[in-house]
Every structure is written in structure tokens, then in C-alpha cells.
Amino acid sequence: MTDMDGHLVIISGPSGAGKSTVVRSLLDHCPLPLVLSISATTRPARTSEVDGLDYHFLSEQKFREHREQGHFLECKEVFGRGYWYGTLKQPVTTGREAGNWVILEIDVEGAASVMEQLPDVTTIFLHAGSMEELERRLRARGTDTEESIRRRLDVAREEMSRGGQYKYIVENIDADKAAIDICEILVATEKKPNA
Ligand code: 5GP
């Protein structure tokens, strides 16, 4: 890594906090050279999701091979039901070496693991407002079973309590406004390296 390399940025927040919408708006409107890291997962694709675009959807065996070969910057089993999620090292390194700012949209534990390895990472926690609002958004999404919604709300409660470990907390009432707030944070970070 050199001074010319792009920054690494983590955006976390509970499921239903609107991370994907905010990140899409950020990528569309922020003038920095941002690229989104595509995570690998063993979770089955939702009907609207495209392999290689939303995630790299991998078999358990392929995921395990990557783990055993040390290919992940971080990886973990999310929601305790056997689905793995992880960030592959190689695209992150290649993106940064090309001068891009690589965005990781990952959970709080993955974020903690990256912070330990790379303390200079810029970390942003996206907050949905209240738990009631989060529940409303999860239900409106219409993609989860009742059991899955309950599990996501339990995880969200735990995640909200860990927002303090992030350098910045952004409230997502309106996705475009949250994206503008994040872009302003990143532009300020560019002016003071290692923030
Ligand atoms: P979903 O199944 O709704 O796409 O994502 C579930 C959770 O997994 C989200 O909180 C998301 O941030 C997290 N996640 C997605 N990709 C990764 C990853 O590469 N690493 C980690 N640790 N968490 C991830």
C-alpha cells in the first residue's frame, strides 16, 4: 500500500436501515472514485439479486476453500443459521491500488475485525432512527419470513448498541440526504489522510 492508494471505508448498520439504497445513492452522486466491494456469501440469492453484482453466491465448499486459503479480509457466519458472509482480500487490494475508494458494506463484527487489522479505515454506522422504524422497513421490504424478521430485529438491537465503535454515525431518515452526509464525511477525510 502507498500514499496513492484509495481509502477503505466501512458502512454498517442493521438490516432494514436502508444501507443498500444509501450506498447506491452515494455511488451515483459522490464525486470521489468510489467502488463497492462485492461480498461472498453462502446465502441463497433473493429473486431480485444477481450473482457477481449483489454478492458472489458461493457453495459452502467453495467458501470454505477460500477461508482455508486465507483469501478473506474478514468472514463470519451471520444470523447463526449457517450462512457465511465474507470480504475477499484481492478485489479490495486491487481496487485500492487503482486509486479507488473501496466501500465495504458489512456487519459490526466484520467491521471490528477489519478495524483491528487496518486501524486507518474510515467507519460509518448508518442508523435507521428507532427500532419501530426499522421493523416497519423490514416488513415493507417483504423479503423475509416472520422468523427472519424477528432474528434481524434481535441482531439490530445488538448492532445499534455497538454504533459507538464507529468514527461516524449517520441517521438515515432520507436515503439521498444520508448519502450526501456520508459523501461530505469522505470528502473531509480526503483532506486529512489517515482520519
Ligand atoms: P443480507 O443477507 O440482508 O444481504 O445481509 C445480512 C447482513 O450481512 C448485513 O448486515 C450485511 O451488512 C452483512 N454482510 C454482507 N456482506 C458481508 C461481509 O462480507 N462480511 C460481513 N461480516 N458481513 C456482511
Residues whose N, C-alpha, C, O or C-beta is under 5 A from the ligand:
A	BS01	5GP	G13 S15 S39 A40 E74 K76 V78 Y85 G86 T87 E105 I106 D107 G110
